[in-house]
């Protein structure tokens, strides 16, 4: 369980933030950025769908999902993603999928064995935390 603590804490913070700000009409943005540890030019940005996070904070069993932008070796790709029990799946515009598994210390691993370190997490427009 310790292995996934950082990632699930990110999801929990997003849900709590949305539940606290939803009644006041603020727009909450939750976004995380991961960078490929072998090639720093490759990055993955995940943005949580606010409606999914609201459902989680309200007690509904809705998996977190949202949009992604992948800046990879072959260029930029975007689409949607869906959380799963041990990671998440990127759903590509061409119908393909790319799976990532959760690892310790804010790292995810893609199905090709490449590791991606979380470098940025943004909970609100004015509240951000960077990691180096």
C-alpha positions in Angstrom: 0.0 0.0 0.0 2.9 2.3 0.7 3.9 1.9 -2.9 0.8 3.8 -4.2 0.5 6.3 -1.4 1.9 9.4 -3.3 -0.3 8.9 -6.3 -3.5 8.2 -4.3 -2.8 11.2 -2.0 -2.7 13.3 -5.2 -6.1 11.9 -6.2 -7.5 12.4 -2.7 -6.3 16.0 -2.5 -7.9 16.7 -5.9 -11.2 15.3 -4.7 -11.1 17.2 -1.4 -10.2 20.5 -3.2 -13.1 20.1 -5.6 -15.5 19.4 -2.8 -14.4 22.5 -0.8 -14.5 24.8 -3.8 -17.5 23.4 -5.8 -20.1 25.2 -3.6 -18.4 28.5 -4.1 -18.2 28.5 -7.9 -14.4 28.4 -8.2 -12.9 26.4 -11.1 -10.5 23.8 -9.7 -7.8 22.5 -12.0 -5.9 19.4 -11.0 -2.9 18.5 -13.2 0.2 16.3 -12.8 3.3 16.3 -15.1 5.6 13.3 -15.4 9.0 13.4 -17.2 10.7 10.3 -18.8 13.7 9.6 -16.6 15.9 8.6 -19.6 14.8 11.3 -22.0 13.8 14.6 -20.3 12.3 15.9 -23.5 9.4 13.4 -23.2 6.6 14.4 -20.8 3.1 13.3 -19.9 0.6 15.8 -18.5 -2.6 14.5 -16.9 -5.6 16.7 -16.1 -8.4 15.3 -13.9 -11.9 15.7 -15.1 -13.6 17.9 -12.4 -16.9 16.0 -12.6 -15.1 12.7 -11.8 -13.3 14.2 -8.9 -16.6 15.7 -7.6 -18.2 12.3 -7.8 -15.4 10.7 -5.8 -15.6 13.5 -3.1 -19.3 12.9 -2.9 -18.9 9.2 -2.1 -19.7 7.8 -5.6 -17.4 5.0 -6.8 -16.4 6.8 -10.1 -12.8 6.2 -11.2 -10.8 9.3 -11.8 -10.4 10.1 -15.5 -9.6 13.0 -17.6 -7.4 14.3 -20.5 -3.7 13.8 -21.2 -1.0 15.2 -23.5 2.0 13.0 -24.2 5.1 14.6 -25.7 7.0 11.5 -26.8 9.7 10.5 -29.2 7.2 10.5 -32.1 5.7 13.9 -31.3 2.7 15.0 -29.4 -0.4 12.8 -28.7 -3.5 13.6 -26.7 -6.6 11.8 -25.6 -8.3 10.6 -22.5 -7.1 8.5 -19.6 -8.8 6.2 -17.1 -7.6 5.2 -13.6 -7.3 1.6 -12.8 -6.5 -0.3 -9.6 -2.7 -0.3 -10.1 -2.2 2.5 -12.6 -3.9 4.2 -15.5 -4.6 3.7 -19.2 -4.1 6.3 -21.9 -6.7 6.0 -24.6 -5.1 7.3 -27.9 -7.1 9.0 -30.6 -6.2 6.2 -33.1 -7.9 3.7 -30.8 -4.7 2.3 -29.2 -4.0 2.2 -25.5 -0.8 2.8 -23.4 -0.8 1.4 -19.9 1.2 2.9 -17.0 1.7 1.2 -13.6 2.2 3.0 -10.3 5.6 2.7 -8.7 7.0 4.1 -5.4 8.2 7.6 -5.0 5.9 9.4 -7.5 7.1 7.3 -10.4 5.0 5.5 -13.1 6.2 2.9 -15.5 4.9 2.5 -19.0 4.3 -0.9 -20.7 7.7 -0.6 -22.5 9.5 -0.4 -19.1 10.3 3.3 -19.3 10.0 5.1 -15.9 8.4 8.6 -15.6 9.0 10.8 -12.5 6.3 13.2 -11.3 7.8 16.7 -11.5 4.8 18.9 -11.0 1.4 18.7 -9.3 -1.1 21.6 -9.5 -4.2 21.5 -7.3 -5.6 25.0 -8.0 -4.5 27.9 -10.3 -2.9 29.6 -7.2 -1.6 26.5 -5.4 1.2 24.6 -7.0 4.1 22.3 -5.9 7.2 21.6 -8.0 9.7 18.9 -7.5 13.2 18.8 -8.9 
